[in-house]
Amino acid sequence: MKIPFFRYTLMLMLISSPVIASSASQWSGAARVVSVQVQSRGEFIINLEAADEPSQAEQEKAENPCSLTEGTRSFLVYPQQHNVTINGAKALLSTAMIAFSTANKLDIRYARADGYCWVEQILLSK
């Protein structure tokens, strides 16, 4: 299977899938994956490189909760929570791992809740 076809198909699946979005949903902006931290019960954290803009001081003023690891932006995925099914979590994890291993960028749609940033959708791009 060709990688470009796979990316296109995956993008269509993610975009066309029904997602219940809250009014607080927003996109992170495309960035490279720094690390993926997988936990024992299937939950995981995607750490993206820090955004160039706004500046670090502006981010702190905005009280951005998407920073669990210094110098990165952290996004959480928990199966069976925040409208993420088990199969959805598997698809999100595999896409994050593809992005990490190929040094491509992810744009993450997330919702702020409980002081964290919960992943709803991701878009893989060059």
Order of alpha helices (4+ residues) and beta strands (2+ residues): alpha-beta-beta-beta-alpha-beta-alpha-beta-beta
